[in-house]
Each structure stands twice: as structure tokens, then as C-alpha cells.
């Protein structure tokens, strides 16, 4: 790794909303309900304008864009209690718990620096085990004169950590946050929270797809040691539904049977998991259980506008299985979604993913999930019993 080493750091300063916590989903739900009262529909188009802003700036952007008959202060006053009631439901983003525990276990000093008021930050992290103890410093937007993109909040965090700004690594999801970190003279890793916007983060020192892809050793920090034969174990998660495309166009090109599932009704699950390549076990209602590698994302080569799920069943099939019930147990992660210059390079990478998944699924850690009763219990029976 030495030849890939970037600038050495000794402390990590993290943003909270959109970086460690999946706040966007709760914000969208609250805004949908609120705007509905005014006969407006939240369509997410303002997401780009509110990411990384102070609450007042975000309120101003929404009021302006939707032409609401209220001021930003009134908007915020009405919205805040509704949002506060949902704070306990905000989930950590994938890789957040893993990263915080790893840095804490290795004695790396950490600070939180967010445009939110400090009491809001403390409230949000109180719902997550261990988080309050992970951070030796917390700086809220109400403790500085100006929020991000001003560097003040990060400089204040470094001061309280008793370290030089140049020794700090900032991890951020928003452009204002990245701008602030660079203006403070710090190294910055961007984890964009808005899809397909990576090209806008050119000032960051590195842009990664999710916290699962962070390599701390690049910055002189202790490396993760939980990767196993090119795979990262995850808590099992489950998807089920009828196959909407089976052994179709993709299968004939790739030589691996595709079993596309409809993304309808899975929006919250898709927002909980970053785009990338995963693997696990697939159960087809009439055929049995098979090894499976799966992509979640926009498939940049085909430039999809919607996030899709494409499981590939690692087995020889000679016929379609459209409409059949498919159940998936996802047990691990392989890599982030990337763009490929040609179809040939995409196919080569998918076959490499297949080899990694096939080998890994023979390990006891993963093979035990082949017997998960979820894979063979028919969906319609479960529905009838509920």
C-alpha cells in the first residue's frame, strides 16, 4: 500500500447527516407530508440544494422553490417538531458503525462537525450504541459564526482536538462540506449522498461510493482486517418478489442467467444500501437454492435513470424463469459500482465478481446461509398468514 499512500493524518473529522446517518429518507418523508398540506408534491428536486446546508438555508431553498405561502422561519418552526419525532428512526449508513468502531478501537481521535445545532447532533447520536463515546469533540453549526462551506467549523474542531488542520482527514457527503474541509487545509474524502453527482466533487482528495469502500491505510490510519478473500461480510438482508426478467438479453451476452426484480416497493431498501456488487443465496420457488451475485445501482454503462436490482444466478439454466418467485439472502459485499469503457470490460468484471462470489460462498461463514428458511418459504403463503 505504501506506493498508494496519500498525506498522513492522525485525526478524523466527520459530518453527520448523509455521511454517517441516512437522514435524507426521513427528511423526504416529512417534507412529503408537509408540502401535501399546501397542495405541493415533494419530488426530491431540491435535494441537491439542501444537502450540507444549515437548517435555515435548507428551509429557505424549499420555500423558494415550491412558492410556499410562509417564511423560512415559520416553515422551520412547523417542520421541526415533526422531524424531531422521527429522529429515533434514522438509520446509520452502511459502513458507519464499522468505521467508527474501527477508529475508536485503534485510538484514532474523532470529531463530529455538522451544520446542525449541537443539541440536535447530540440527540441524533444518542440513539446509536457507542456513538456518544466515539467522539471527543462535537461542533455544531450554532457554535460558529458561519456554517459550511466556510472552513470555520472544521478549524474549530481541529482546535478542540488540539491538532493541526493538516493532520485531519475530513469525511463528507456534501459539496459545501468538501469545500469547507479543503478551505481549512485538510485532506477530504467525499462520499456523495446524491446519486450520479460524483463529477461535481473534483476538489476532494478522494471520492468513494460508500463508507464500505474507505481504505484508512491510504491516509496512514490502521487498515480494516475484516475483508475475507475479496469480500466483506455484512449482516444478512432479504429481498423477495416475482422475476420480471429471467434469462433475457443480459444472460445471452454474459452467459450468466439474470433474474431482474422490480424495484417497485423496494425504494427504502434501495436507499439503505449503496450501489455496488453483493452476493449471497437465491431461492427459486420451483427449482431450489443457488449461489448468486447481485448488482444494485444505475448501471452506468446503460445509463439507467432508476436504481435497479440485478441478481445473477450462478447455475446453468436452459430456459427462462419469468414470473417465478425469487428470494434472496444477501450476505456480503464485493465492490462499488463503477463505469466501464466497453461492454467487454463490463463482462470481464462480472465474471471476476462471479469467481469471487463462488469461492466465498463455499466458506462456512457464508455457506451456512444456504439453509435459511426464507429461501424456500413461498411468498404467497407468508402473505396469507399475515
N, C-alpha and C positions, 0 to 999 in steps of 0.2 A: 504493500500500500504506500510505501514511502514516496514513490515517484508521483503519486496522486495527491500527496499531502498539500492541503491549502494552508492558509495562515493559521498558526497555532492560537487556540483560545483556552481560557481557563474557567469562564463563566458562561451561562446560557440565560438569555432573557427571552421570555415567551409572551406572545399575545395570547388572549384567552378565547374570545368569540370567533369561531370559524377556523381557529388554529388548533385549540385543544378541545373545545366544545362545539357540538353541532347545533349552534344556536339558530342557524338560518331556517331550519324546518319549523321551529316553534314560532319564530318571527312571522314566517309566511302564513301559518295557521291563524295567528292573532290578527294579522292585517287583513286576511280574507274576511273574517267575521266583522271587523271594524268597518272596512270600506263598504261592505254589503249594506250597512245601515244608510249609507249615502247613495245607494244605487250604483256603486262602482265595483269593479271586479279586479282584485289583485292578480296580476298576471306575471309578476316577477320581473317586469321590465326595469323596475327601479333598483333591483338587487345590486347592479354594478355601481350605482351611485351611492348606495348606503353602506356598502361593505367598508369597514375600517373607519367610519365617521363617528363623531360624538353623537349621543342620542339626539341632541337638539338639531345638529346638522342633518341627520337622517330624517327626522320629523319634518324639517323644512323641505327636503327633497321630495318626500311623499306628498305633502300638502300642495306643493307647487305643481308636481306632475299630474296629480289627479284633480286639481282645481277644487279642493275641498273648501267648504264654507266655514273654516275655522282657522285660527292662527296656530303656529307650530307649538306654542306653549300649551294651548288648550288641547291640541292633539295629543301631546305627550302626557299631559295630566290625566286624560281619559284612558289612554292606552296602557300606561304604566302599571296600574293595579291588575289588569287582565294578564299582562305579560308576567308580572311578579308571581301570580298564582301558578304559572306554568314552569317556573324556574326549576322546580324539583324534577321535571320530566326531561330536562335537557341531557342528552347522552354525550359521553366522551366520543371524540372522533377515533376511528381505528388507529391504533398505534400510540394513542395519547398515554394511557395508563402504563403501557410497556416502556415508553420513553422516560416518563417521569420517575418510575421506579428504578430504571436502569441508572439514570444520572444520580439519583439520590443514593442508591446502593454504593456508587463509586465516589461519593463525596463531592460531586460537582455542584458548586453553588448555583442556585436558580432564582430568578426574579420573574414576577408577572408584571407586565406593563400594558395597561389597557385604557382605551379612551372612556370606558365606563366609569361611573363613580366608584370609589373604593368600597363602599358598603355593598354595592351590587356585586362587585367581584367576589368579596368575601362570602356573600350569600350563595352565589353560584357554586363556588368550590366546596362549600360546606357539605354539599350533597354527595361528594365523591370521596370515598375512603382514602385517607392518607394525604389528600391534596393540600390541606391546610398546613401540614408539617413539611411538605416538599419545598415550599418557597420561603427563603429567609427574608425576602423583600417583596412587597406588593406596592405598586404605584398606580393610582387611579387618575383618570382624566381631570378630576376635581382637585387634584393636588398640584397641578401645574398651570401656568398661565395660558398656554395654548397646547391643544392636543396634536396628535399625528395629523398631517405629515411634518409638523415641527419636531426636531430632534429632542426637545426638552425632556419628554417623558423617559426616553432611553438614557439620556445623560444623568437624570436624577436617579434612575435605577442603578447605573454604574457607580455613582457616588455613594449610594447606600450600601452597595456590595463592597465598597472600598477597593475598587479596581479601576484600571484604566479602560476607557471605552474601546481601545484597540484590542483588549483581551476578551471582549464579549462577542458571543455569537447570538444574533437575533433570529428567532424563528417566527415568521409572519405569514398571514394569508392574504393581506390586502396591499394594494399599491401605496396608499398613504403610509401604511406601516413599514413597507420596504423603503420608501423614500426617507422616512424618519430615521430608520436604522442606518442607512448609508450616510445621511447628513450628520449623524452622531459619530461617524468614523468607525463603525462596527462592521463585522462580517455579517452577511444576511443570507439566510436560506428562506426562499419563498415556497409556500405550499398553497397555491391558488385555490380559493374556495369557490370560485365561479368557473364552470367548465369552459374549455376551449379558449382560455384567455392567456395561456402561458406566454405568448409572444409579447404581451404587454409588460412583462416583468424583467425587462432587459437589464435593469440596474442591479438586480440581485446577484450575489456571487454564485448562487446555485438555485435552480428551480427543480423541485421534486413533485411527484404526483400525490404522495400522501406521506404521513409520518412513518408508515411501514417501510418507506424507501430511504429514510435518513441513514447515512453512514457516518456515525460520530467520529470514526478514526480519521476521516478526511480532514478533520479540524484538530487532530491531536487529542481527542477525547476517547475514553475507553470504548472499544467496539462491542457490539452485541454479540452474544455467543449462542443465540437460540436458533440460528439457521441450521437446518439438517438436510444435507445432500441437495442443496439448491432450493429448499423450500422452507417457508416459515409457518410453523403450526399456528392455527387460530382456534378459538372456541368454535365448536360446530354450529353452523347455521343452516336453515332449511328453506327450500323453495319447492313448490309443487304446482302442477297445472297440466292442462292438455297441451300436447305438442302442436304448434301452429305451422311448423315447417319441419319435416323429417326426411333425412337422406335426400335433400334437394340439391340446388345448384352448388352450394358450398361443398357438399360431400363429394360431388363428382370431380371438382377441381382439386380438393385436398386429399381425397381418399380416406377421409375420416367422417363417419356419419354425424351430421348436425342434428340437433333436436331443439330448435328455437322455441322459447316460451314467450307468451305475450307479456309485455311489461305492464299491461293494464292491471291496476290494483296492487302493483308492487313498488309504487313510487317511493314510499317511506323506506322500504328495504333497500332500494337502489340508492337512496340518498345516504343511507347508513354505511355503505361500502364503496370505497373508491374504485374508479375504473382500473382494470388490471386483469391478470390471469390467475385463476384459482383452480383448485382441483378437489376431488372427493369421490363420492359414490353416487351412481344413478340407478334408480329402480324404475323399470318399465312394467306397467301393470300386468301384461300378459307374457313377459319374456324373462324377467329375472333382474339381477343386480350386476352392474358393470362399473369398471373404472371410468372416470370421467375427468376431463379438463375443461375449464369454462372461462369464457371472457365476459367481462362486464364493461360496457363503455360505449363510445361513439363510433368505434371502428374508423379511425381517421382515414384509412385508405379509401373507404367507400363514402366518407364524409357524411355519416348519418346525422340527422338533426335530433334524434331521440336516443337516450341511453338504452341499450339493448342487452339481453342476456343470451349468450350462445353457448350451450353445453355441447361438447364433442364426446360422443360415446366411443371408448377405446375398445372396439369389438368389431368383428366382421359381420355386417348385415348385408343382405342382398335385396331388401325391399324397403319401401317407405314405412314409416310408423306415424303418419299424420293422425292427429286426434287422440292418440293413445295417451294415457295418464302417465306423467313422468314425475318422479320425486327425486330431489337432490339433497344430499347431505354434504356441505362444503366444509372441509377440514383443514385447508391450508392455502397459502398464497405463494405464487411463484415470482411474478414481476409486474411492473406497471404497464399500462397501455402505452404503446409508442407508435409513431407514424413510420411507415415503411416506404422506401422509394419505388418499390416494384412489387407486383403480385408474387413473383418468385421468392423475394426476400421474406415476404409475409408468410408464405407457405413453409419455407425453411424454418422460420422461427416457431411456427405452430407445431411442426414435427419435433423440434427440440423440446418445446413445452410438453409434448406428449411423452417423450422419453423420460423426462424428469418426473412427471406425474406417475407413469407406470412403475418406475423404480421405487419411488417414495411410498406408493400405496401398498407395497409389499412389506414395509416396516410395521412392526406391531403397533406403534404409536397411531398409525393411520388405518391399518388393516382391520383393527377391532371395530371400526365404524361400519364395516360392510354388513354387520348383523343388526344395525339399528332398525328397530321395528317400523320406524317411519317410512323406510324404503319400500316396504311390501304391504303396508296397510292401505287399502284403496281409499282415495279421497272422498268418493261419494258416500262410503259407509260412515266416515268420520263426520261428514256434513249431516247425515241422517240422525246421528246420535247427539248432535249438539243442540 
